[in-house]
Amino acid sequence: MGSFVYVLGSTGAGGPRTYVGWTKDLDARLETHNSGKGAKSTRGRTWRLLYAERYVNRKEAMSREWHLKRDRKLRKMLLGTL
């Protein structure tokens, strides 16, 4: 099945935000974030999937997640698509 790395975007009272994570089930994870049961930093916002990449295994996805979290330029560019 593989793993995914994803970037979520949200606009709200605190301004535009992005969130980077990894999962094995992209649709279920987005639903979890939007239901308020995801990561603490995603609660209280409505999130939209901005970007996703698929990897063969968890190790590769987690490595890419680490890099995407530090790529502020890409995340700022993706916020422009909201």
PDB file of N, CA, C and O in Angstrom:
ATOM      1  N   MET A   1       0.819  -1.197   0.000  1.00  0.00           N
ATOM      2  CA  MET A   1       0.000   0.000   0.000  1.00  0.00           C
ATOM      3  C   MET A   1       0.862   1.260   0.000  1.00  0.00           C
ATOM      4  O   MET A   1       0.553   2.194  -0.740  1.00  0.00           O
ATOM      5  N   GLY A   2       1.903   1.324   0.778  1.00  0.00           N
ATOM      6  CA  GLY A   2       2.770   2.489   0.801  1.00  0.00           C
ATOM      7  C   GLY A   2       2.362   3.510   1.845  1.00  0.00           C
ATOM      8  O   GLY A   2       1.399   3.328   2.590  1.00  0.00           O
ATOM      9  N   SER A   3       3.126   4.587   1.872  1.00  0.00           N
ATOM     10  CA  SER A   3       2.892   5.686   2.801  1.00  0.00           C
ATOM     11  C   SER A   3       2.880   6.998   2.029  1.00  0.00           C
ATOM     12  O   SER A   3       3.432   7.100   0.934  1.00  0.00           O
ATOM     13  N   PHE A   4       2.244   7.990   2.619  1.00  0.00           N
ATOM     14  CA  PHE A   4       2.134   9.302   1.997  1.00  0.00           C
ATOM     15  C   PHE A   4       2.728  10.367   2.904  1.00  0.00           C
ATOM     16  O   PHE A   4       2.646  10.277   4.129  1.00  0.00           O
ATOM     17  N   VAL A   5       3.321  11.367   2.290  1.00  0.00           N
ATOM     18  CA  VAL A   5       3.696  12.597   2.969  1.00  0.00           C
ATOM     19  C   VAL A   5       2.743  13.644   2.423  1.00  0.00           C
ATOM     20  O   VAL A   5       2.484  13.682   1.220  1.00  0.00           O
ATOM     21  N   TYR A   6       2.218  14.496   3.298  1.00  0.00           N
ATOM     22  CA  TYR A   6       1.223  15.455   2.843  1.00  0.00           C
ATOM     23  C   TYR A   6       1.441  16.821   3.471  1.00  0.00           C
ATOM     24  O   TYR A   6       2.053  16.954   4.531  1.00  0.00           O
ATOM     25  N   VAL A   7       0.925  17.831   2.786  1.00  0.00           N
ATOM     26  CA  VAL A   7       0.913  19.192   3.306  1.00  0.00           C
ATOM     27  C   VAL A   7      -0.535  19.656   3.305  1.00  0.00           C
ATOM     28  O   VAL A   7      -1.208  19.628   2.274  1.00  0.00           O
ATOM     29  N   LEU A   8      -1.004  20.081   4.466  1.00  0.00           N
ATOM     30  CA  LEU A   8      -2.345  20.620   4.610  1.00  0.00           C
ATOM     31  C   LEU A   8      -2.265  22.128   4.729  1.00  0.00           C
ATOM     32  O   LEU A   8      -1.260  22.664   5.195  1.00  0.00           O
ATOM     33  N   GLY A   9      -3.307  22.810   4.314  1.00  0.00           N
ATOM     34  CA  GLY A   9      -3.366  24.256   4.444  1.00  0.00           C
ATOM     35  C   GLY A   9      -4.686  24.679   5.042  1.00  0.00           C
ATOM     36  O   GLY A   9      -5.713  24.026   4.858  1.00  0.00           O
ATOM     37  N   SER A  10      -4.639  25.801   5.774  1.00  0.00           N
ATOM     38  CA  SER A  10      -5.837  26.325   6.403  1.00  0.00           C
ATOM     39  C   SER A  10      -5.716  27.831   6.546  1.00  0.00           C
ATOM     40  O   SER A  10      -4.634  28.355   6.811  1.00  0.00           O
ATOM     41  N   THR A  11      -6.836  28.524   6.370  1.00  0.00           N
ATOM     42  CA  THR A  11      -6.894  29.946   6.679  1.00  0.00           C
ATOM     43  C   THR A  11      -7.850  30.090   7.847  1.00  0.00           C
ATOM     44  O   THR A  11      -8.841  29.367   7.944  1.00  0.00           O
ATOM     45  N   GLY A  12      -7.553  31.012   8.716  1.00  0.00           N
ATOM     46  CA  GLY A  12      -8.409  31.173   9.881  1.00  0.00           C
ATOM     47  C   GLY A  12      -8.044  32.425  10.645  1.00  0.00           C
ATOM     48  O   GLY A  12      -7.317  33.284  10.147  1.00  0.00           O
ATOM     49  N   ALA A  13      -8.554  32.519  11.863  1.00  0.00           N
ATOM     50  CA  ALA A  13      -8.354  33.703  12.693  1.00  0.00           C
ATOM     51  C   ALA A  13      -6.879  33.989  12.950  1.00  0.00           C
ATOM     52  O   ALA A  13      -6.482  35.152  13.034  1.00  0.00           O
ATOM     53  N   GLY A  14      -6.082  32.971  13.074  1.00  0.00           N
ATOM     54  CA  GLY A  14      -4.658  33.151  13.344  1.00  0.00           C
ATOM     55  C   GLY A  14      -3.827  33.337  12.096  1.00  0.00           C
ATOM     56  O   GLY A  14      -2.599  33.377  12.168  1.00  0.00           O
ATOM     57  N   GLY A  15      -4.480  33.452  10.949  1.00  0.00           N
ATOM     58  CA  GLY A  15      -3.766  33.605   9.689  1.00  0.00           C
ATOM     59  C   GLY A  15      -3.592  32.267   9.001  1.00  0.00           C
ATOM     60  O   GLY A  15      -3.963  31.229   9.549  1.00  0.00           O
ATOM     61  N   PRO A  16      -3.029  32.286   7.802  1.00  0.00           N
ATOM     62  CA  PRO A  16      -2.845  31.034   7.060  1.00  0.00           C
ATOM     63  C   PRO A  16      -1.780  30.149   7.707  1.00  0.00           C
ATOM     64  O   PRO A  16      -0.768  30.636   8.212  1.00  0.00           O
ATOM     65  N   ARG A  17      -2.028  28.851   7.681  1.00  0.00           N
ATOM     66  CA  ARG A  17      -1.102  27.883   8.281  1.00  0.00           C
ATOM     67  C   ARG A  17      -0.945  26.674   7.379  1.00  0.00           C
ATOM     68  O   ARG A  17      -1.822  26.356   6.576  1.00  0.00           O
ATOM     69  N   THR A  18       0.197  26.004   7.529  1.00  0.00           N
ATOM     70  CA  THR A  18       0.400  24.712   6.876  1.00  0.00           C
ATOM     71  C   THR A  18       0.743  23.690   7.932  1.00  0.00           C
ATOM     72  O   THR A  18       1.204  24.023   9.024  1.00  0.00           O
ATOM     73  N   TYR A  19       0.511  22.447   7.589  1.00  0.00           N
ATOM     74  CA  TYR A  19       0.857  21.322   8.459  1.00  0.00           C
ATOM     75  C   TYR A  19       1.401  20.212   7.569  1.00  0.00           C
ATOM     76  O   TYR A  19       0.815  19.889   6.535  1.00  0.00           O
ATOM     77  N   VAL A  20       2.529  19.629   7.979  1.00  0.00           N
ATOM     78  CA  VAL A  20       3.148  18.536   7.231  1.00  0.00           C
ATOM     79  C   VAL A  20       3.095  17.284   8.075  1.00  0.00           C
ATOM     80  O   VAL A  20       3.396  17.324   9.268  1.00  0.00           O
ATOM     81  N   GLY A  21       2.712  16.164   7.466  1.00  0.00           N
ATOM     82  CA  GLY A  21       2.660  14.897   8.183  1.00  0.00           C
ATOM     83  C   GLY A  21       2.816  13.725   7.229  1.00  0.00           C
ATOM     84  O   GLY A  21       2.988  13.907   6.024  1.00  0.00           O
ATOM     85  N   TRP A  22       2.754  12.529   7.778  1.00  0.00           N
ATOM     86  CA  TRP A  22       2.810  11.318   6.959  1.00  0.00           C
ATOM     87  C   TRP A  22       1.725  10.359   7.454  1.00  0.00           C
ATOM     88  O   TRP A  22       1.315  10.418   8.613  1.00  0.00           O
ATOM     89  N   THR A  23       1.273   9.490   6.578  1.00  0.00           N
ATOM     90  CA  THR A  23       0.214   8.543   6.916  1.00  0.00           C
ATOM     91  C   THR A  23       0.197   7.401   5.914  1.00  0.00           C
ATOM     92  O   THR A  23       0.838   7.464   4.865  1.00  0.00           O
ATOM     93  N   LYS A  24      -0.540   6.369   6.253  1.00  0.00           N
ATOM     94  CA  LYS A  24      -0.760   5.264   5.316  1.00  0.00           C
ATOM     95  C   LYS A  24      -2.102   5.418   4.594  1.00  0.00           C
ATOM     96  O   LYS A  24      -2.306   4.831   3.531  1.00  0.00           O
ATOM     97  N   ASP A  25      -3.018   6.209   5.171  1.00  0.00           N
ATOM     98  CA  ASP A  25      -4.343   6.419   4.583  1.00  0.00           C
ATOM     99  C   ASP A  25      -4.636   7.914   4.558  1.00  0.00           C
ATOM    100  O   ASP A  25      -5.031   8.495   5.569  1.00  0.00           O
ATOM    101  N   LEU A  26      -4.443   8.516   3.420  1.00  0.00           N
ATOM    102  CA  LEU A  26      -4.550   9.966   3.268  1.00  0.00           C
ATOM    103  C   LEU A  26      -5.954  10.491   3.566  1.00  0.00           C
ATOM    104  O   LEU A  26      -6.100  11.482   4.282  1.00  0.00           O
ATOM    105  N   ASP A  27      -6.978   9.847   3.029  1.00  0.00           N
ATOM    106  CA  ASP A  27      -8.352  10.315   3.243  1.00  0.00           C
ATOM    107  C   ASP A  27      -8.756  10.242   4.713  1.00  0.00           C
ATOM    108  O   ASP A  27      -9.365  11.173   5.241  1.00  0.00           O
ATOM    109  N   ALA A  28      -8.422   9.150   5.362  1.00  0.00           N
ATOM    110  CA  ALA A  28      -8.766   8.988   6.775  1.00  0.00           C
ATOM    111  C   ALA A  28      -8.022  10.000   7.642  1.00  0.00           C
ATOM    112  O   ALA A  28      -8.574  10.520   8.612  1.00  0.00           O
ATOM    113  N   ARG A  29      -6.779  10.274   7.293  1.00  0.00           N
ATOM    114  CA  ARG A  29      -5.984  11.221   8.084  1.00  0.00           C
ATOM    115  C   ARG A  29      -6.534  12.642   7.958  1.00  0.00           C
ATOM    116  O   ARG A  29      -6.601  13.367   8.951  1.00  0.00           O
ATOM    117  N   LEU A  30      -6.924  13.041   6.758  1.00  0.00           N
ATOM    118  CA  LEU A  30      -7.509  14.368   6.570  1.00  0.00           C
ATOM    119  C   LEU A  30      -8.808  14.489   7.360  1.00  0.00           C
ATOM    120  O   LEU A  30      -9.071  15.520   7.979  1.00  0.00           O
ATOM    121  N   GLU A  31      -9.604  13.447   7.334  1.00  0.00           N
ATOM    122  CA  GLU A  31     -10.856  13.439   8.104  1.00  0.00           C
ATOM    123  C   GLU A  31     -10.575  13.560   9.601  1.00  0.00           C
ATOM    124  O   GLU A  31     -11.294  14.259  10.314  1.00  0.00           O
ATOM    125  N   THR A  32      -9.541  12.886  10.070  1.00  0.00           N
ATOM    126  CA  THR A  32      -9.164  12.961  11.484  1.00  0.00           C
ATOM    127  C   THR A  32      -8.773  14.387  11.861  1.00  0.00           C
ATOM    128  O   THR A  32      -9.214  14.902  12.888  1.00  0.00           O
ATOM    129  N   HIS A  33      -7.946  15.026  11.034  1.00  0.00           N
ATOM    130  CA  HIS A  33      -7.541  16.406  11.313  1.00  0.00           C
ATOM    131  C   HIS A  33      -8.760  17.331  11.350  1.00  0.00           C
ATOM    132  O   HIS A  33      -8.865  18.171  12.244  1.00  0.00           O
ATOM    133  N   ASN A  34      -9.667  17.192  10.410  1.00  0.00           N
ATOM    134  CA  ASN A  34     -10.826  18.075  10.346  1.00  0.00           C
ATOM    135  C   ASN A  34     -11.867  17.794  11.419  1.00  0.00           C
ATOM    136  O   ASN A  34     -12.713  18.646  11.691  1.00  0.00           O
ATOM    137  N   SER A  35     -11.823  16.622  12.031  1.00  0.00           N
ATOM    138  CA  SER A  35     -12.772  16.308  13.101  1.00  0.00           C
ATOM    139  C   SER A  35     -12.261  16.755  14.467  1.00  0.00           C
ATOM    140  O   SER A  35     -12.965  16.614  15.467  1.00  0.00           O
ATOM    141  N   GLY A  36     -11.047  17.291  14.519  1.00  0.00           N
ATOM    142  CA  GLY A  36     -10.491  17.763  15.788  1.00  0.00           C
ATOM    143  C   GLY A  36      -9.768  16.695  16.572  1.00  0.00           C
ATOM    144  O   GLY A  36      -9.417  16.921  17.730  1.00  0.00           O
ATOM    145  N   LYS A  37      -9.533  15.535  15.980  1.00  0.00           N
ATOM    146  CA  LYS A  37      -8.876  14.437  16.684  1.00  0.00           C
ATOM    147  C   LYS A  37      -7.438  14.220  16.202  1.00  0.00           C
ATOM    148  O   LYS A  37      -6.773  13.277  16.631  1.00  0.00           O
ATOM    149  N   GLY A  38      -6.966  15.082  15.322  1.00  0.00           N
ATOM    150  CA  GLY A  38      -5.610  14.949  14.793  1.00  0.00           C
ATOM    151  C   GLY A  38      -4.596  15.555  15.752  1.00  0.00           C
ATOM    152  O   GLY A  38      -4.824  15.625  16.959  1.00  0.00           O
ATOM    153  N   ALA A  39      -3.486  15.987  15.198  1.00  0.00           N
ATOM    154  CA  ALA A  39      -2.441  16.621  15.992  1.00  0.00           C
ATOM    155  C   ALA A  39      -2.994  17.851  16.709  1.00  0.00           C
ATOM    156  O   ALA A  39      -3.896  18.515  16.197  1.00  0.00           O
ATOM    157  N   LYS A  40      -2.464  18.152  17.874  1.00  0.00           N
ATOM    158  CA  LYS A  40      -2.964  19.266  18.670  1.00  0.00           C
ATOM    159  C   LYS A  40      -2.919  20.583  17.894  1.00  0.00           C
ATOM    160  O   LYS A  40      -3.814  21.416  18.030  1.00  0.00           O
ATOM    161  N   SER A  41      -1.887  20.767  17.088  1.00  0.00           N
ATOM    162  CA  SER A  41      -1.738  22.020  16.348  1.00  0.00           C
ATOM    163  C   SER A  41      -2.731  22.156  15.194  1.00  0.00           C
ATOM    164  O   SER A  41      -2.829  23.230  14.601  1.00  0.00           O
ATOM    165  N   THR A  42      -3.468  21.097  14.864  1.00  0.00           N
ATOM    166  CA  THR A  42      -4.436  21.179  13.763  1.00  0.00           C
ATOM    167  C   THR A  42      -5.869  21.344  14.244  1.00  0.00           C
ATOM    168  O   THR A  42      -6.772  21.528  13.427  1.00  0.00           O
ATOM    169  N   ARG A  43      -6.092  21.284  15.524  1.00  0.00           N
ATOM    170  CA  ARG A  43      -7.450  21.349  16.053  1.00  0.00           C
ATOM    171  C   ARG A  43      -8.057  22.741  15.904  1.00  0.00           C
ATOM    172  O   ARG A  43      -7.363  23.749  16.037  1.00  0.00           O
ATOM    173  N   GLY A  44      -9.354  22.784  15.628  1.00  0.00           N
ATOM    174  CA  GLY A  44     -10.071  24.047  15.543  1.00  0.00           C
ATOM    175  C   GLY A  44      -9.990  24.723  14.191  1.00  0.00           C
ATOM    176  O   GLY A  44     -10.421  25.868  14.051  1.00  0.00           O
ATOM    177  N   ARG A  45      -9.452  24.051  13.199  1.00  0.00           N
ATOM    178  CA  ARG A  45      -9.341  24.607  11.859  1.00  0.00           C
ATOM    179  C   ARG A  45      -9.909  23.628  10.849  1.00  0.00           C
ATOM    180  O   ARG A  45     -10.026  22.434  11.123  1.00  0.00           O
ATOM    181  N   THR A  46     -10.258  24.134   9.692  1.00  0.00           N
ATOM    182  CA  THR A  46     -10.663  23.285   8.589  1.00  0.00           C
ATOM    183  C   THR A  46      -9.487  23.206   7.631  1.00  0.00           C
ATOM    184  O   THR A  46      -9.007  24.226   7.136  1.00  0.00           O
ATOM    185  N   TRP A  47      -9.035  22.004   7.379  1.00  0.00           N
ATOM    186  CA  TRP A  47      -7.831  21.782   6.573  1.00  0.00           C
ATOM    187  C   TRP A  47      -8.177  21.289   5.187  1.00  0.00           C
ATOM    188  O   TRP A  47      -9.181  20.608   4.980  1.00  0.00           O
ATOM    189  N   ARG A  48      -7.321  21.647   4.237  1.00  0.00           N
ATOM    190  CA  ARG A  48      -7.451  21.204   2.856  1.00  0.00           C
ATOM    191  C   ARG A  48      -6.119  20.618   2.411  1.00  0.00           C
ATOM    192  O   ARG A  48      -5.058  21.158   2.725  1.00  0.00           O
ATOM    193  N   LEU A  49      -6.176  19.535   1.695  1.00  0.00           N
ATOM    194  CA  LEU A  49      -4.959  18.909   1.192  1.00  0.00           C
ATOM    195  C   LEU A  49      -4.384  19.775   0.074  1.00  0.00           C
ATOM    196  O   LEU A  49      -5.055  20.055  -0.919  1.00  0.00           O
ATOM    197  N   LEU A  50      -3.129  20.196   0.254  1.00  0.00           N
ATOM    198  CA  LEU A  50      -2.464  21.031  -0.733  1.00  0.00           C
ATOM    199  C   LEU A  50      -1.478  20.250  -1.592  1.00  0.00           C
ATOM    200  O   LEU A  50      -1.252  20.580  -2.756  1.00  0.00           O
ATOM    201  N   TYR A  51      -0.889  19.197  -0.995  1.00  0.00           N
ATOM    202  CA  TYR A  51       0.194  18.494  -1.680  1.00  0.00           C
ATOM    203  C   TYR A  51       0.376  17.122  -1.040  1.00  0.00           C
ATOM    204  O   TYR A  51       0.222  16.972   0.172  1.00  0.00           O
ATOM    205  N   ALA A  52       0.700  16.130  -1.851  1.00  0.00           N
ATOM    206  CA  ALA A  52       0.958  14.786  -1.327  1.00  0.00           C
ATOM    207  C   ALA A  52       1.947  14.060  -2.229  1.00  0.00           C
ATOM    208  O   ALA A  52       1.968  14.260  -3.443  1.00  0.00           O
ATOM    209  N   GLU A  53       2.764  13.217  -1.615  1.00  0.00           N
ATOM    210  CA  GLU A  53       3.704  12.356  -2.325  1.00  0.00           C
ATOM    211  C   GLU A  53       3.540  10.947  -1.773  1.00  0.00           C
ATOM    212  O   GLU A  53       3.289  10.766  -0.581  1.00  0.00           O
ATOM    213  N   ARG A  54       3.682   9.952  -2.639  1.00  0.00           N
ATOM    214  CA  ARG A  54       3.550   8.556  -2.212  1.00  0.00           C
ATOM    215  C   ARG A  54       4.924   7.900  -2.170  1.00  0.00           C
ATOM    216  O   ARG A  54       5.753   8.108  -3.056  1.00  0.00           O
ATOM    217  N   TYR A  55       5.154   7.103  -1.127  1.00  0.00           N
ATOM    218  CA  TYR A  55       6.414   6.383  -0.947  1.00  0.00           C
ATOM    219  C   TYR A  55       6.142   4.908  -0.695  1.00  0.00           C
ATOM    220  O   TYR A  55       5.064   4.528  -0.238  1.00  0.00           O
ATOM    221  N   VAL A  56       7.125   4.095  -0.998  1.00  0.00           N
ATOM    222  CA  VAL A  56       6.991   2.649  -0.867  1.00  0.00           C
ATOM    223  C   VAL A  56       6.905   2.229   0.595  1.00  0.00           C
ATOM    224  O   VAL A  56       6.153   1.315   0.935  1.00  0.00           O
ATOM    225  N   ASN A  57       7.668   2.889   1.461  1.00  0.00           N
ATOM    226  CA  ASN A  57       7.655   2.478   2.863  1.00  0.00           C
ATOM    227  C   ASN A  57       7.639   3.680   3.810  1.00  0.00           C
ATOM    228  O   ASN A  57       7.816   4.827   3.398  1.00  0.00           O
ATOM    229  N   ARG A  58       7.427   3.385   5.059  1.00  0.00           N
ATOM    230  CA  ARG A  58       7.300   4.397   6.109  1.00  0.00           C
ATOM    231  C   ARG A  58       8.589   5.179   6.301  1.00  0.00           C
ATOM    232  O   ARG A  58       8.552   6.391   6.513  1.00  0.00           O
ATOM    233  N   LYS A  59       9.720   4.504   6.231  1.00  0.00           N
ATOM    234  CA  LYS A  59      11.011   5.154   6.459  1.00  0.00           C
ATOM    235  C   LYS A  59      11.255   6.277   5.453  1.00  0.00           C
ATOM    236  O   LYS A  59      11.694   7.365   5.827  1.00  0.00           O
ATOM    237  N   GLU A  60      10.971   6.013   4.183  1.00  0.00           N
ATOM    238  CA  GLU A  60      11.151   7.036   3.151  1.00  0.00           C
ATOM    239  C   GLU A  60      10.191   8.207   3.363  1.00  0.00           C
ATOM    240  O   GLU A  60      10.575   9.366   3.204  1.00  0.00           O
ATOM    241  N   ALA A  61       8.951   7.903   3.720  1.00  0.00           N
ATOM    242  CA  ALA A  61       7.953   8.950   3.952  1.00  0.00           C
ATOM    243  C   ALA A  61       8.348   9.827   5.133  1.00  0.00           C
ATOM    244  O   ALA A  61       8.209  11.049   5.070  1.00  0.00           O
ATOM    245  N   MET A  62       8.834   9.221   6.202  1.00  0.00           N
ATOM    246  CA  MET A  62       9.231   9.992   7.378  1.00  0.00           C
ATOM    247  C   MET A  62      10.447  10.869   7.085  1.00  0.00           C
ATOM    248  O   MET A  62      10.556  11.982   7.601  1.00  0.00           O
ATOM    249  N   SER A  63      11.340  10.373   6.273  1.00  0.00           N
ATOM    250  CA  SER A  63      12.509  11.164   5.889  1.00  0.00           C
ATOM    251  C   SER A  63      12.085  12.381   5.063  1.00  0.00           C
ATOM    252  O   SER A  63      12.567  13.491   5.291  1.00  0.00           O
ATOM    253  N   ARG A  64      11.199  12.169   4.123  1.00  0.00           N
ATOM    254  CA  ARG A  64      10.712  13.270   3.285  1.00  0.00           C
ATOM    255  C   ARG A  64       9.916  14.267   4.118  1.00  0.00           C
ATOM    256  O   ARG A  64       9.997  15.473   3.884  1.00  0.00           O
ATOM    257  N   GLU A  65       9.150  13.778   5.083  1.00  0.00           N
ATOM    258  CA  GLU A  65       8.400  14.664   5.975  1.00  0.00           C
ATOM    259  C   GLU A  65       9.350  15.615   6.689  1.00  0.00           C
ATOM    260  O   GLU A  65       9.072  16.809   6.796  1.00  0.00           O
ATOM    261  N   TRP A  66      10.461  15.096   7.175  1.00  0.00           N
ATOM    262  CA  TRP A  66      11.459  15.902   7.880  1.00  0.00           C
ATOM    263  C   TRP A  66      11.935  17.042   6.980  1.00  0.00           C
ATOM    264  O   TRP A  66      12.063  18.183   7.424  1.00  0.00           O
ATOM    265  N   HIS A  67      12.198  16.720   5.706  1.00  0.00           N
ATOM    266  CA  HIS A  67      12.676  17.735   4.773  1.00  0.00           C
ATOM    267  C   HIS A  67      11.591  18.763   4.431  1.00  0.00           C
ATOM    268  O   HIS A  67      11.872  19.959   4.351  1.00  0.00           O
ATOM    269  N   LEU A  68      10.364  18.303   4.230  1.00  0.00           N
ATOM    270  CA  LEU A  68       9.285  19.225   3.893  1.00  0.00           C
ATOM    271  C   LEU A  68       8.966  20.184   5.043  1.00  0.00           C
ATOM    272  O   LEU A  68       8.601  21.335   4.801  1.00  0.00           O
ATOM    273  N   LYS A  69       9.097  19.731   6.267  1.00  0.00           N
ATOM    274  CA  LYS A  69       8.836  20.595   7.415  1.00  0.00           C
ATOM    275  C   LYS A  69       9.796  21.766   7.443  1.00  0.00           C
ATOM    276  O   LYS A  69       9.468  22.821   7.986  1.00  0.00           O
ATOM    277  N   ARG A  70      10.959  21.599   6.874  1.00  0.00           N
ATOM    278  CA  ARG A  70      11.963  22.654   6.856  1.00  0.00           C
ATOM    279  C   ARG A  70      11.958  23.483   5.576  1.00  0.00           C
ATOM    280  O   ARG A  70      12.707  24.454   5.467  1.00  0.00           O
ATOM    281  N   ASP A  71      11.129  23.117   4.616  1.00  0.00           N
ATOM    282  CA  ASP A  71      11.067  23.812   3.331  1.00  0.00           C
ATOM    283  C   ASP A  71      10.001  24.910   3.385  1.00  0.00           C
ATOM    284  O   ASP A  71       8.897  24.737   2.868  1.00  0.00           O
ATOM    285  N   ARG A  72      10.333  26.021   4.003  1.00  0.00           N
ATOM    286  CA  ARG A  72       9.385  27.134   4.175  1.00  0.00           C
ATOM    287  C   ARG A  72       8.972  27.731   2.831  1.00  0.00           C
ATOM    288  O   ARG A  72       7.833  28.171   2.673  1.00  0.00           O
ATOM    289  N   LYS A  73       9.877  27.749   1.879  1.00  0.00           N
ATOM    290  CA  LYS A  73       9.581  28.323   0.567  1.00  0.00           C
ATOM    291  C   LYS A  73       8.444  27.555  -0.117  1.00  0.00           C
ATOM    292  O   LYS A  73       7.506  28.159  -0.638  1.00  0.00           O
ATOM    293  N   LEU A  74       8.534  26.216  -0.111  1.00  0.00           N
ATOM    294  CA  LEU A  74       7.487  25.386  -0.711  1.00  0.00           C
ATOM    295  C   LEU A  74       6.162  25.567   0.022  1.00  0.00           C
ATOM    296  O   LEU A  74       5.116  25.705  -0.612  1.00  0.00           O
ATOM    297  N   ARG A  75       6.198  25.569   1.339  1.00  0.00           N
ATOM    298  CA  ARG A  75       4.971  25.690   2.120  1.00  0.00           C
ATOM    299  C   ARG A  75       4.292  27.037   1.881  1.00  0.00           C
ATOM    300  O   ARG A  75       3.065  27.109   1.806  1.00  0.00           O
ATOM    301  N   LYS A  76       5.086  28.105   1.760  1.00  0.00           N
ATOM    302  CA  LYS A  76       4.515  29.417   1.485  1.00  0.00           C
ATOM    303  C   LYS A  76       3.901  29.451   0.087  1.00  0.00           C
ATOM    304  O   LYS A  76       2.840  30.042  -0.113  1.00  0.00           O
ATOM    305  N   MET A  77       4.573  28.810  -0.887  1.00  0.00           N
ATOM    306  CA  MET A  77       4.043  28.752  -2.229  1.00  0.00           C
ATOM    307  C   MET A  77       2.707  27.997  -2.254  1.00  0.00           C
ATOM    308  O   MET A  77       1.764  28.421  -2.921  1.00  0.00           O
ATOM    309  N   LEU A  78       2.633  26.890  -1.532  1.00  0.00           N
ATOM    310  CA  LEU A  78       1.407  26.091  -1.482  1.00  0.00           C
ATOM    311  C   LEU A  78       0.253  26.864  -0.853  1.00  0.00           C
ATOM    312  O   LEU A  78      -0.898  26.671  -1.242  1.00  0.00           O
ATOM    313  N   LEU A  79       0.541  27.733   0.108  1.00  0.00           N
ATOM    314  CA  LEU A  79      -0.522  28.529   0.723  1.00  0.00           C
ATOM    315  C   LEU A  79      -1.179  29.450  -0.296  1.00  0.00           C
ATOM    316  O   LEU A  79      -2.343  29.818  -0.140  1.00  0.00           O
ATOM    317  N   GLY A  80      -0.454  29.820  -1.323  1.00  0.00           N
ATOM    318  CA  GLY A  80      -1.014  30.658  -2.374  1.00  0.00           C
ATOM    319  C   GLY A  80      -2.109  29.970  -3.175  1.00  0.00           C
ATOM    320  O   GLY A  80      -2.851  30.635  -3.898  1.00  0.00           O
ATOM    321  N   THR A  81      -2.225  28.638  -3.057  1.00  0.00           N
ATOM    322  CA  THR A  81      -3.252  27.894  -3.784  1.00  0.00           C
ATOM    323  C   THR A  81      -4.568  27.814  -3.016  1.00  0.00           C
ATOM    324  O   THR A  81      -5.560  27.311  -3.542  1.00  0.00           O
ATOM    325  N   LEU A  82      -4.587  28.304  -1.780  1.00  0.00           N
ATOM    326  CA  LEU A  82      -5.818  28.253  -0.972  1.00  0.00           C
ATOM    327  C   LEU A  82      -6.876  29.188  -1.505  1.00  0.00           C
ATOM    328  O   LEU A  82      -7.969  29.268  -0.944  1.00  0.00           O
TER     329      LEU A  82
END
